[in-house]
């Protein structure tokens, strides 16, 4: 009588375990990348909120910010307070205002050691054009 074998051999089990191990390592690596991207997205969102808070502060007092006599003091105070707020959050802020065309370029940078190869992931630039307030008329 012939004996038929049922089940798996030890070699087949080892190959299956190897394949499952490689798949689990791939999933773990993907999870690490997802966590890095999630933190980068969070930093970008915080930078966007902080940049918009500066624009909102200027916008709320637009008449004084654009008025010739108060413009330097009011705008400088808003800018100084905002830069200090951004610095307290561990980010670096720069802002350039052009009075001729009433535009402002707001840039916020932060350090994320997980993305050392790409500085674009660590920078937000916001171009703003303020309307002529018409308050002096």
N, CA, C and O atoms as a GROMACS GRO file, in nm:
protein
  548
    1UNK      N    1   0.081  -0.118   0.000
    1UNK     CA    2   0.000   0.000   0.000
    1UNK      C    3   0.087   0.126   0.000
    1UNK      O    4   0.190   0.134   0.066
    2UNK      N    5   0.040   0.222  -0.076
    2UNK     CA    6   0.110   0.349  -0.084
    2UNK      C    7   0.060   0.443   0.023
    2UNK      O    8  -0.060   0.457   0.046
    3UNK      N    9   0.154   0.506   0.087
    3UNK     CA   10   0.119   0.605   0.189
    3UNK      C   11   0.121   0.745   0.126
    3UNK      O   12   0.225   0.786   0.075
    4UNK      N   13   0.011   0.816   0.128
    4UNK     CA   14   0.010   0.954   0.076
    4UNK      C   15   0.031   1.049   0.193
    4UNK      O   16  -0.029   1.036   0.300
    5UNK      N   17   0.117   1.145   0.168
    5UNK     CA   18   0.148   1.242   0.274
    5UNK      C   19   0.051   1.358   0.267
    5UNK      O   20   0.018   1.406   0.159
    6UNK      N   21   0.007   1.400   0.380
    6UNK     CA   22  -0.081   1.515   0.389
    6UNK      C   23  -0.011   1.620   0.475
    6UNK      O   24   0.060   1.587   0.571
    7UNK      N   25  -0.032   1.748   0.439
    7UNK     CA   26   0.028   1.855   0.517
    7UNK      C   27   0.145   1.918   0.444
    7UNK      O   28   0.166   1.892   0.326
    8UNK      N   29   0.221   2.002   0.515
    8UNK     CA   30   0.332   2.076   0.457
    8UNK      C   31   0.464   2.024   0.511
    8UNK      O   32   0.473   1.973   0.623
    9UNK      N   33   0.566   2.037   0.429
    9UNK     CA   34   0.700   1.998   0.475
    9UNK      C   35   0.761   2.116   0.551
    9UNK      O   36   0.711   2.228   0.544
   10UNK      N   37   0.867   2.089   0.621
   10UNK     CA   38   0.936   2.193   0.698
   10UNK      C   39   0.988   2.303   0.605
   10UNK      O   40   0.983   2.420   0.640
   11UNK      N   41   1.037   2.267   0.489
   11UNK     CA   42   1.089   2.364   0.393
   11UNK      C   43   0.980   2.460   0.346
   11UNK      O   44   1.003   2.581   0.336
   12UNK      N   45   0.862   2.409   0.318
   12UNK     CA   46   0.751   2.493   0.274
   12UNK      C   47   0.709   2.590   0.384
   12UNK      O   48   0.676   2.705   0.356
   13UNK      N   49   0.710   2.545   0.507
   13UNK     CA   50   0.676   2.632   0.620
   13UNK      C   51   0.779   2.743   0.635
   13UNK      O   52   0.742   2.858   0.658
   14UNK      N   53   0.908   2.710   0.622
   14UNK     CA   54   1.013   2.812   0.633
   14UNK      C   55   1.003   2.916   0.522
   14UNK      O   56   1.020   3.035   0.548
   15UNK      N   57   0.976   2.874   0.401
   15UNK     CA   58   0.960   2.967   0.289
   15UNK      C   59   0.840   3.059   0.315
   15UNK      O   60   0.848   3.179   0.291
   16UNK      N   61   0.732   3.003   0.362
   16UNK     CA   62   0.613   3.084   0.392
   16UNK      C   63   0.643   3.186   0.502
   16UNK      O   64   0.601   3.301   0.491
   17UNK      N   65   0.713   3.146   0.605
   17UNK     CA   66   0.749   3.239   0.713
   17UNK      C   67   0.841   3.350   0.663
   17UNK      O   68   0.828   3.465   0.705
   18UNK      N   69   0.933   3.317   0.573
   18UNK     CA   70   1.022   3.417   0.515
   18UNK      C   71   0.942   3.520   0.436
   18UNK      O   72   0.964   3.640   0.449
   19UNK      N   73   0.850   3.474   0.353
   19UNK     CA   74   0.767   3.565   0.273
   19UNK      C   75   0.682   3.654   0.363
   19UNK      O   76   0.671   3.774   0.338
   20UNK      N   77   0.623   3.598   0.466
   20UNK     CA   78   0.542   3.676   0.559
   20UNK      C   79   0.630   3.779   0.632
   20UNK      O   80   0.587   3.893   0.654
   21UNK      N   81   0.752   3.740   0.670
   21UNK     CA   82   0.844   3.832   0.738
   21UNK      C   83   0.881   3.950   0.650
   21UNK      O   84   0.883   4.064   0.697
   22UNK      N   85   0.911   3.924   0.524
   22UNK     CA   86   0.946   4.032   0.430
   22UNK      C   87   0.825   4.126   0.412
   22UNK      O   88   0.842   4.248   0.408
   23UNK      N   89   0.706   4.071   0.402
   23UNK     CA   90   0.586   4.153   0.386
   23UNK      C   91   0.563   4.240   0.511
   23UNK      O   92   0.528   4.357   0.498
   24UNK      N   93   0.582   4.184   0.629
   24UNK     CA   94   0.564   4.261   0.752
   24UNK      C   95   0.668   4.372   0.766
   24UNK      O   96   0.636   4.481   0.815
   25UNK      N   97   0.791   4.346   0.723
   25UNK     CA   98   0.893   4.451   0.726
   25UNK      C   99   0.857   4.565   0.630
   25UNK      O  100   0.877   4.682   0.662
   26UNK      N  101   0.804   4.531   0.515
   26UNK     CA  102   0.760   4.634   0.419
   26UNK      C  103   0.647   4.718   0.475
   26UNK      O  104   0.646   4.840   0.459
   27UNK      N  105   0.553   4.654   0.542
   27UNK     CA  106   0.442   4.727   0.604
   27UNK      C  107   0.493   4.818   0.716
   27UNK      O  108   0.446   4.930   0.731
   28UNK      N  109   0.589   4.770   0.795
   28UNK     CA  110   0.646   4.851   0.903
   28UNK      C  111   0.718   4.973   0.847
   28UNK      O  112   0.707   5.082   0.901
   29UNK      N  113   0.792   4.954   0.739
   29UNK     CA  114   0.864   5.066   0.677
   29UNK      C  115   0.764   5.169   0.621
   29UNK      O  116   0.786   5.289   0.632
   30UNK      N  117   0.657   5.122   0.563
   30UNK     CA  118   0.554   5.211   0.511
   30UNK      C  119   0.489   5.290   0.626
   30UNK      O  120   0.460   5.408   0.610
   31UNK      N  121   0.468   5.227   0.738
   31UNK     CA  122   0.408   5.293   0.854
   31UNK      C  123   0.499   5.405   0.906
   31UNK      O  124   0.451   5.511   0.944
   32UNK      N  125   0.629   5.381   0.908
   32UNK     CA  126   0.724   5.484   0.952
   32UNK      C  127   0.718   5.603   0.857
   32UNK      O  128   0.718   5.718   0.902
   33UNK      N  129   0.713   5.579   0.727
   33UNK     CA  130   0.704   5.688   0.630
   33UNK      C  131   0.574   5.766   0.646
   33UNK      O  132   0.573   5.888   0.635
   34UNK      N  133   0.466   5.697   0.673
   34UNK     CA  134   0.337   5.763   0.694
   34UNK      C  135   0.343   5.854   0.817
   34UNK      O  136   0.291   5.965   0.814
   35UNK      N  137   0.406   5.807   0.924
   35UNK     CA  138   0.419   5.889   1.044
   35UNK      C  139   0.504   6.014   1.018
   35UNK      O  140   0.471   6.122   1.067
   36UNK      N  141   0.613   5.999   0.942
   36UNK     CA  142   0.696   6.114   0.908
   36UNK      C  143   0.616   6.214   0.826
   36UNK      O  144   0.621   6.335   0.853
   37UNK      N  145   0.543   6.167   0.729
   37UNK     CA  146   0.464   6.256   0.643
   37UNK      C  147   0.354   6.324   0.723
   37UNK      O  148   0.323   6.441   0.698
   38UNK      N  149   0.297   6.254   0.816
   38UNK     CA  150   0.192   6.311   0.900
   38UNK      C  151   0.246   6.427   0.984
   38UNK      O  152   0.181   6.530   0.995
   39UNK      N  153   0.363   6.411   1.041
   39UNK     CA  154   0.424   6.518   1.121
   39UNK      C  155   0.461   6.636   1.033
   39UNK      O  156   0.444   6.751   1.073
   40UNK      N  157   0.511   6.609   0.913
   40UNK     CA  158   0.544   6.717   0.820
   40UNK      C  159   0.419   6.794   0.781
   40UNK      O  160   0.422   6.917   0.770
   41UNK      N  161   0.310   6.723   0.759
   41UNK     CA  162   0.183   6.788   0.727
   41UNK      C  163   0.135   6.874   0.843
   41UNK      O  164   0.083   6.984   0.821
   42UNK      N  165   0.152   6.826   0.964
   42UNK     CA  166   0.115   6.904   1.083
   42UNK      C  167   0.196   7.033   1.090
   42UNK      O  168   0.140   7.140   1.116
   43UNK      N  169   0.327   7.025   1.068
   43UNK     CA  170   0.412   7.144   1.071
   43UNK      C  171   0.371   7.244   0.963
   43UNK      O  172   0.369   7.365   0.988
   44UNK      N  173   0.337   7.194   0.845
   44UNK     CA  174   0.294   7.281   0.736
   44UNK      C  175   0.162   7.351   0.773
   44UNK      O  176   0.144   7.469   0.744
   45UNK      N  177   0.072   7.279   0.836
   45UNK     CA  178  -0.055   7.337   0.878
   45UNK      C  179  -0.033   7.446   0.983
   45UNK      O  180  -0.094   7.553   0.976
   46UNK      N  181   0.053   7.419   1.080
   46UNK     CA  182   0.083   7.518   1.184
   46UNK      C  183   0.147   7.643   1.121
   46UNK      O  184   0.112   7.755   1.158
   47UNK      N  185   0.238   7.624   1.026
   47UNK     CA  186   0.302   7.737   0.959
   47UNK      C  187   0.199   7.818   0.880
   47UNK      O  188   0.204   7.941   0.879
   48UNK      N  189   0.106   7.751   0.816
   48UNK     CA  190   0.001   7.821   0.740
   48UNK      C  191  -0.086   7.905   0.834
   48UNK      O  192  -0.120   8.019   0.802
   49UNK      N  193  -0.123   7.848   0.946
   49UNK     CA  194  -0.204   7.921   1.044
   49UNK      C  195  -0.129   8.043   1.097
   49UNK      O  196  -0.186   8.151   1.112
   50UNK      N  197   0.000   8.026   1.126
   50UNK     CA  198   0.079   8.137   1.180
   50UNK      C  199   0.099   8.247   1.075
   50UNK      O  200   0.097   8.365   1.108
   51UNK      N  201   0.119   8.209   0.949
   51UNK     CA  202   0.134   8.310   0.843
   51UNK      C  203   0.003   8.386   0.824
   51UNK      O  204   0.003   8.508   0.808
   52UNK      N  205  -0.107   8.314   0.826
   52UNK     CA  206  -0.236   8.381   0.812
   52UNK      C  207  -0.271   8.468   0.933
   52UNK      O  208  -0.344   8.566   0.919
   53UNK      N  209  -0.219   8.434   1.051
   53UNK     CA  210  -0.245   8.518   1.168
   53UNK      C  211  -0.178   8.654   1.151
   53UNK      O  212  -0.232   8.756   1.196
   54UNK      N  213  -0.060   8.656   1.087
   54UNK     CA  214   0.006   8.785   1.059
   54UNK      C  215  -0.078   8.867   0.961
   54UNK      O  216  -0.102   8.986   0.983
   55UNK      N  217  -0.122   8.802   0.854
   55UNK     CA  218  -0.202   8.873   0.754
   55UNK      C  219  -0.332   8.926   0.818
   55UNK      O  220  -0.373   9.038   0.790
   56UNK      N  221  -0.394   8.846   0.901
   56UNK     CA  222  -0.516   8.889   0.969
   56UNK      C  223  -0.492   9.007   1.062
   56UNK      O  224  -0.574   9.098   1.072
   57UNK      N  225  -0.378   9.006   1.132
   57UNK     CA  226  -0.347   9.116   1.224
   57UNK      C  227  -0.327   9.246   1.147
   57UNK      O  228  -0.372   9.351   1.191
   58UNK      N  229  -0.260   9.239   1.034
   58UNK     CA  230  -0.241   9.359   0.952
   58UNK      C  231  -0.375   9.401   0.893
   58UNK      O  232  -0.408   9.520   0.891
   59UNK      N  233  -0.450   9.306   0.846
   59UNK     CA  234  -0.580   9.335   0.783
   59UNK      C  235  -0.676   9.400   0.883
   59UNK      O  236  -0.751   9.491   0.846
   60UNK      N  237  -0.673   9.355   1.007
   60UNK     CA  238  -0.764   9.410   1.108
   60UNK      C  239  -0.736   9.557   1.136
   60UNK      O  240  -0.827   9.631   1.173
   61UNK      N  241  -0.611   9.598   1.120
   61UNK     CA  242  -0.574   9.738   1.145
   61UNK      C  243  -0.516   9.798   1.018
   61UNK      O  244  -0.415   9.868   1.022
   62UNK      N  245  -0.581   9.770   0.905
   62UNK     CA  246  -0.528   9.808   0.775
   62UNK      C  247  -0.514   9.959   0.760
   62UNK      O  248  -0.417  10.007   0.701
   63UNK      N  249  -0.610  10.034   0.811
   63UNK     CA  250  -0.603  10.180   0.799
   63UNK      C  251  -0.477  10.234   0.865
   63UNK      O  252  -0.405  10.313   0.804
   64UNK      N  253  -0.451  10.193   0.989
   64UNK     CA  254  -0.332  10.241   1.058
   64UNK      C  255  -0.204  10.186   0.996
   64UNK      O  256  -0.103  10.256   0.992
   65UNK      N  257  -0.208  10.064   0.949
   65UNK     CA  258  -0.088  10.005   0.891
   65UNK      C  259  -0.048  10.073   0.761
   65UNK      O  260   0.070  10.077   0.727
   66UNK      N  261  -0.147  10.127   0.686
   66UNK     CA  262  -0.116  10.192   0.559
   66UNK      C  263  -0.106  10.343   0.570
   66UNK      O  264  -0.062  10.409   0.476
   67UNK      N  265  -0.145  10.400   0.682
   67UNK     CA  266  -0.138  10.544   0.701
   67UNK      C  267   0.008  10.584   0.719
   67UNK      O  268   0.083  10.518   0.791
   68UNK      N  269   0.048  10.691   0.653
   68UNK     CA  270   0.190  10.730   0.649
   68UNK      C  271   0.248  10.757   0.787
   68UNK      O  272   0.359  10.713   0.816
   69UNK      N  273   0.175  10.827   0.874
   69UNK     CA  274   0.232  10.864   1.004
   69UNK      C  275   0.239  10.745   1.099
   69UNK      O  276   0.334  10.734   1.177
   70UNK      N  277   0.140  10.656   1.094
   70UNK     CA  278   0.136  10.544   1.188
   70UNK      C  279   0.189  10.415   1.128
   70UNK      O  280   0.212  10.317   1.199
   71UNK      N  281   0.208  10.416   0.998
   71UNK     CA  282   0.240  10.293   0.927
   71UNK      C  283   0.363  10.221   0.981
   71UNK      O  284   0.360  10.100   1.003
   72UNK      N  285   0.470  10.294   1.002
   72UNK     CA  286   0.593  10.229   1.047
   72UNK      C  287   0.577  10.170   1.186
   72UNK      O  288   0.620  10.057   1.211
   73UNK      N  289   0.517  10.245   1.277
   73UNK     CA  290   0.502  10.197   1.414
   73UNK      C  291   0.404  10.080   1.422
   73UNK      O  292   0.436   9.976   1.479
   74UNK      N  293   0.286  10.096   1.366
   74UNK     CA  294   0.183   9.992   1.374
   74UNK      C  295   0.228   9.865   1.305
   74UNK      O  296   0.219   9.756   1.362
   75UNK      N  297   0.277   9.878   1.183
   75UNK     CA  298   0.319   9.761   1.107
   75UNK      C  299   0.438   9.693   1.176
   75UNK      O  300   0.443   9.570   1.183
   76UNK      N  301   0.530   9.772   1.225
   76UNK     CA  302   0.648   9.716   1.292
   76UNK      C  303   0.609   9.642   1.420
   76UNK      O  304   0.665   9.536   1.451
   77UNK      N  305   0.514   9.697   1.494
   77UNK     CA  306   0.469   9.630   1.617
   77UNK      C  307   0.402   9.496   1.585
   77UNK      O  308   0.430   9.394   1.648
   78UNK      N  309   0.313   9.498   1.486
   78UNK     CA  310   0.246   9.373   1.446
   78UNK      C  311   0.349   9.271   1.401
   78UNK      O  312   0.343   9.154   1.438
   79UNK      N  313   0.445   9.317   1.320
   79UNK     CA  314   0.549   9.228   1.266
   79UNK      C  315   0.637   9.172   1.378
   79UNK      O  316   0.666   9.052   1.379
   80UNK      N  317   0.680   9.256   1.470
   80UNK     CA  318   0.767   9.213   1.579
   80UNK      C  319   0.696   9.111   1.669
   80UNK      O  320   0.754   9.008   1.705
   81UNK      N  321   0.572   9.140   1.703
   81UNK     CA  322   0.496   9.046   1.786
   81UNK      C  323   0.476   8.912   1.717
   81UNK      O  324   0.486   8.806   1.779
   82UNK      N  325   0.448   8.918   1.588
   82UNK     CA  326   0.426   8.796   1.510
   82UNK      C  327   0.553   8.712   1.499
   82UNK      O  328   0.549   8.590   1.517
   83UNK      N  329   0.666   8.776   1.471
   83UNK     CA  330   0.794   8.703   1.460
   83UNK      C  331   0.828   8.637   1.593
   83UNK      O  332   0.878   8.524   1.595
   84UNK      N  333   0.803   8.706   1.705
   84UNK     CA  334   0.828   8.647   1.837
   84UNK      C  335   0.738   8.526   1.860
   84UNK      O  336   0.782   8.426   1.915
   85UNK      N  337   0.612   8.537   1.819
   85UNK     CA  338   0.518   8.425   1.834
   85UNK      C  339   0.562   8.304   1.752
   85UNK      O  340   0.555   8.190   1.800
   86UNK      N  341   0.607   8.327   1.631
   86UNK     CA  342   0.653   8.218   1.546
   86UNK      C  343   0.781   8.157   1.602
   86UNK      O  344   0.799   8.035   1.598
   87UNK      N  345   0.870   8.240   1.653
   87UNK     CA  346   0.995   8.190   1.712
   87UNK      C  347   0.968   8.105   1.834
   87UNK      O  348   1.037   8.005   1.857
   88UNK      N  349   0.868   8.143   1.913
   88UNK     CA  350   0.832   8.064   2.031
   88UNK      C  351   0.783   7.925   1.991
   88UNK      O  352   0.792   7.831   2.071
   89UNK      N  353   0.733   7.911   1.870
   89UNK     CA  354   0.684   7.781   1.821
   89UNK      C  355   0.796   7.699   1.760
   89UNK      O  356   0.771   7.589   1.710
   90UNK      N  357   0.920   7.750   1.762
   90UNK     CA  358   1.033   7.675   1.708
   90UNK      C  359   1.050   7.689   1.558
   90UNK      O  360   1.114   7.606   1.494
   91UNK      N  361   0.992   7.795   1.502
   91UNK     CA  362   1.003   7.819   1.358
   91UNK      C  363   1.071   7.953   1.335
   91UNK      O  364   1.083   8.034   1.427
   92UNK      N  365   1.116   7.976   1.212
   92UNK     CA  366   1.182   8.100   1.176
   92UNK      C  367   1.093   8.174   1.077
   92UNK      O  368   1.045   8.114   0.980
   93UNK      N  369   1.070   8.302   1.100
   93UNK     CA  370   0.981   8.379   1.014
   93UNK      C  371   1.054   8.499   0.955
   93UNK      O  372   1.134   8.564   1.023
   94UNK      N  373   1.026   8.528   0.829
   94UNK     CA  374   1.072   8.650   0.764
   94UNK      C  375   0.953   8.710   0.691
   94UNK      O  376   0.862   8.640   0.648
   95UNK      N  377   0.956   8.842   0.678
   95UNK     CA  378   0.847   8.910   0.609
   95UNK      C  379   0.904   9.032   0.541
   95UNK      O  380   0.980   9.108   0.601
   96UNK      N  381   0.867   9.051   0.415
   96UNK     CA  382   0.914   9.165   0.338
   96UNK      C  383   0.793   9.240   0.285
   96UNK      O  384   0.710   9.182   0.214
   97UNK      N  385   0.782   9.368   0.319
   97UNK     CA  386   0.668   9.450   0.275
   97UNK      C  387   0.716   9.551   0.173
   97UNK      O  388   0.818   9.618   0.194
   98UNK      N  389   0.643   9.563   0.065
   98UNK     CA  390   0.672   9.663  -0.037
   98UNK      C  391   0.557   9.763  -0.035
   98UNK      O  392   0.445   9.731  -0.074
   99UNK      N  393   0.586   9.884   0.010
   99UNK     CA  394   0.478   9.982   0.027
   99UNK      C  395   0.425  10.034  -0.106
   99UNK      O  396   0.309  10.074  -0.114
  100UNK      N  397   0.506  10.034  -0.210
  100UNK     CA  398   0.462  10.087  -0.340
  100UNK      C  399   0.343  10.008  -0.394
  100UNK      O  400   0.246  10.068  -0.441
  101UNK      N  401   0.349   9.878  -0.390
  101UNK     CA  402   0.238   9.798  -0.442
  101UNK      C  403   0.162   9.725  -0.332
  101UNK      O  404   0.077   9.640  -0.360
  102UNK      N  405   0.192   9.758  -0.206
  102UNK     CA  406   0.122   9.704  -0.088
  102UNK      C  407   0.122   9.551  -0.087
  102UNK      O  408   0.019   9.488  -0.059
  103UNK      N  409   0.236   9.492  -0.116
  103UNK     CA  410   0.250   9.347  -0.113
  103UNK      C  411   0.343   9.306   0.000
  103UNK      O  412   0.430   9.381   0.043
  104UNK      N  413   0.322   9.186   0.045
  104UNK     CA  414   0.404   9.131   0.152
  104UNK      C  415   0.435   8.985   0.119
  104UNK      O  416   0.347   8.910   0.076
  105UNK      N  417   0.559   8.947   0.140
  105UNK     CA  418   0.599   8.807   0.122
  105UNK      C  419   0.633   8.753   0.260
  105UNK      O  420   0.728   8.797   0.324
  106UNK      N  421   0.554   8.657   0.304
  106UNK     CA  422   0.569   8.597   0.437
  106UNK      C  423   0.629   8.458   0.419
  106UNK      O  424   0.575   8.376   0.346
  107UNK      N  425   0.741   8.433   0.486
  107UNK     CA  426   0.808   8.304   0.475
  107UNK      C  427   0.830   8.247   0.615
  107UNK      O  428   0.879   8.316   0.705
  108UNK      N  429   0.793   8.121   0.632
  108UNK     CA  430   0.816   8.052   0.759
  108UNK      C  431   0.893   7.924   0.728
  108UNK      O  432   0.857   7.847   0.638
  109UNK      N  433   1.000   7.901   0.806
  109UNK     CA  434   1.081   7.780   0.792
  109UNK      C  435   1.085   7.708   0.926
  109UNK      O  436   1.080   7.770   1.032
  110UNK      N  437   1.094   7.576   0.919
  110UNK     CA  438   1.109   7.496   1.039
  110UNK      C  439   1.204   7.383   1.010
  110UNK      O  440   1.231   7.351   0.895
  111UNK      N  441   1.255   7.324   1.115
  111UNK     CA  442   1.351   7.215   1.103
  111UNK      C  443   1.280   7.083   1.129
  111UNK      O  444   1.216   7.064   1.232
  112UNK      N  445   1.294   6.993   1.034
  112UNK     CA  446   1.240   6.858   1.050
  112UNK      C  447   1.351   6.761   1.013
  112UNK      O  448   1.375   6.737   0.894
  113UNK      N  449   1.421   6.704   1.111
  113UNK     CA  450   1.537   6.620   1.083
  113UNK      C  451   1.502   6.493   1.006
  113UNK      O  452   1.592   6.428   0.951
  114UNK      N  453   1.377   6.456   1.001
  114UNK     CA  454   1.339   6.336   0.928
  114UNK      C  455   1.344   6.355   0.778
  114UNK      O  456   1.358   6.258   0.703
  115UNK      N  457   1.335   6.481   0.732
  115UNK     CA  458   1.341   6.512   0.590
  115UNK      C  459   1.462   6.599   0.563
  115UNK      O  460   1.447   6.717   0.531
  116UNK      N  461   1.579   6.544   0.574
  116UNK     CA  462   1.702   6.622   0.556
  116UNK      C  463   1.734   6.644   0.409
  116UNK      O  464   1.810   6.734   0.376
  117UNK      N  465   1.678   6.564   0.321
  117UNK     CA  466   1.713   6.574   0.180
  117UNK      C  467   1.627   6.672   0.102
  117UNK      O  468   1.656   6.698  -0.016
  118UNK      N  469   1.524   6.728   0.162
  118UNK     CA  470   1.432   6.812   0.087
  118UNK      C  471   1.390   6.932   0.171
  118UNK      O  472   1.305   6.919   0.260
  119UNK      N  473   1.450   7.050   0.144
  119UNK     CA  474   1.418   7.169   0.221
  119UNK      C  475   1.281   7.226   0.186
  119UNK      O  476   1.225   7.305   0.263
  120UNK      N  477   1.226   7.187   0.070
  120UNK     CA  478   1.094   7.237   0.032
  120UNK      C  479   0.985   7.189   0.127
  120UNK      O  480   0.882   7.255   0.141
  121UNK      N  481   1.007   7.076   0.192
  121UNK     CA  482   0.909   7.026   0.289
  121UNK      C  483   0.910   7.108   0.418
  121UNK      O  484   0.822   7.092   0.502
  122UNK      N  485   1.010   7.194   0.434
  122UNK     CA  486   1.026   7.268   0.559
  122UNK      C  487   1.006   7.417   0.543
  122UNK      O  488   1.050   7.494   0.628
  123UNK      N  489   0.941   7.461   0.435
  123UNK     CA  490   0.925   7.603   0.408
  123UNK      C  491   0.785   7.634   0.357
  123UNK      O  492   0.728   7.560   0.277
  124UNK      N  493   0.729   7.744   0.407
  124UNK     CA  494   0.601   7.795   0.357
  124UNK      C  495   0.621   7.940   0.317
  124UNK      O  496   0.674   8.019   0.394
  125UNK      N  497   0.579   7.975   0.196
  125UNK     CA  498   0.586   8.113   0.149
  125UNK      C  499   0.447   8.157   0.109
  125UNK      O  500   0.378   8.089   0.034
  126UNK      N  501   0.408   8.272   0.161
  126UNK     CA  502   0.275   8.326   0.134
  126UNK      C  503   0.291   8.465   0.075
  126UNK      O  504   0.349   8.553   0.138
  127UNK      N  505   0.240   8.486  -0.047
  127UNK     CA  506   0.243   8.617  -0.112
  127UNK      C  507   0.109   8.685  -0.089
  127UNK      O  508   0.003   8.630  -0.121
  128UNK      N  509   0.114   8.805  -0.032
  128UNK     CA  510  -0.008   8.875   0.007
  128UNK      C  511  -0.011   9.011  -0.062
  128UNK      O  512   0.090   9.082  -0.066
  129UNK      N  513  -0.126   9.046  -0.113
  129UNK     CA  514  -0.145   9.180  -0.168
  129UNK      C  515  -0.259   9.247  -0.091
  129UNK      O  516  -0.373   9.203  -0.098
  130UNK      N  517  -0.225   9.354  -0.018
  130UNK     CA  518  -0.326   9.425   0.060
  130UNK      C  519  -0.392   9.529  -0.030
  130UNK      O  520  -0.326   9.593  -0.112
  131UNK      N  521  -0.522   9.546  -0.014
  131UNK     CA  522  -0.590   9.648  -0.094
  131UNK      C  523  -0.560   9.788  -0.040
  131UNK      O  524  -0.518   9.804   0.075
  132UNK      N  525  -0.581   9.886  -0.124
  132UNK     CA  526  -0.569  10.023  -0.076
  132UNK      C  527  -0.688  10.050   0.015
  132UNK      O  528  -0.803  10.041  -0.027
  133UNK      N  529  -0.661  10.082   0.139
  133UNK     CA  530  -0.768  10.094   0.238
  133UNK      C  531  -0.861  10.211   0.213
  133UNK      O  532  -0.979  10.205   0.247
  134UNK      N  533  -0.808  10.316   0.153
  134UNK     CA  534  -0.892  10.433   0.130
  134UNK      C  535  -0.929  10.506   0.258
  134UNK      O  536  -1.023  10.586   0.257
  135UNK      N  537  -0.859  10.481   0.366
  135UNK     CA  538  -0.893  10.542   0.495
  135UNK      C  539  -0.851  10.688   0.503
  135UNK      O  540  -0.911  10.766   0.578
  136UNK      N  541  -0.749  10.726   0.427
  136UNK     CA  542  -0.699  10.863   0.435
  136UNK      C  543  -0.780  10.960   0.350
  136UNK      O  544  -0.749  11.079   0.348
  137UNK      N  545  -0.880  10.913   0.282
  137UNK     CA  546  -0.956  11.000   0.190
  137UNK      C  547  -1.074  11.061   0.259
  137UNK      O  548  -1.149  11.137   0.196
   0.00000   0.00000   0.00000
